Amino acid sequence: MPVKHIIEIEGVPRIAETRLAVSEIVLWHEQSGWDVEKIAQEFDLTLGQVYAALSYYYDHREQIQAFIAAEKEWTQTARSKYLTE
């Protein structure tokens, strides 16, 4: 029986049985330079879960990049609104 590592919750692809979004795995891997083993160890994931998240990303790169950009924009807006008052 195949294991389903990636599920969507409210339109956000996440690692099943965790709250971790695929986009978070991508950021740790690509921007922070963490290898798959470090991500798995830090977040108590299996290598299969991490590789599934990265595989999902490569199959849905545009969608994940758009989500990351929207999250970054939201964060910048919130910071400028709430940290300058």
N, C-alpha and C positions, 0 to 999 in steps of 0.2 A: 504494500500500500504506500503510495507516494506521500511524502510529508509536505504540507503547505506551510512554508516559512513566512510568506508575505501575505498580509490581509489589508484591506482598506477599511479605515474607520473614519467616517465623516469626510470621505474623499482623500484622506491622507494615507498613503501606503506605509504600513508599519510592520515590524517584525512580530509575528504571531506570539501571543502570550507575554508580550512586553508592551511598554509604552513608547519604545524607541521607533522613531520615524526613519525611513530609508534615507531621507535627506541628512539626518544627523550622522549616519554611518558614512555617507559620502563626504561630508565636511571633515570628519575626523580622518578619513583615509586620504582625501585629495588635498585638503588645505592644511591639515595638521601634520600630515606625513606619517600617520600611524599605519603600521602594517596590520594585516588581517588578524594575526595572532594577538597583538596588543589590544585591539578592539575587543576581540572575544574575551580575553582575560579581564580587561577593565570593566566590562559590562556583563560578565557571567553569561556569555553567549557561546553557542557552538560555532565551530568554523563554518558549518553548513548554513547557519543563520546569517553570518556575516557575508559569506559568498553569495547567498541568495539575495541579500539586500543590494550588493554591488551588481549582480546580474540584472536585477530588476531595474536598477538605475541605467545600466547600459542599454536596456531594451526600451526605456522610457525617459531618455535623457532630457528631451525638451520639457516634458511635464515636470520633472524633478528640478531642473534648473529654474523654471518659472516659479515653482514653489519657493525655492531658496531665495530668489530675488524678491518675491513678495514678502517673505518673512523679514528679510534684511530691511526693506523699505518700511515695513510696519514698525520694526524696532527703532529705526532712525527717527521716524515720526514721533513715536512715543517718547523717546529720549529727549528730543528737542521740545516737545510739549510739556513734559512733566519735570524735566531736570532744569529748565530755565525759569520756572515759576518760583 
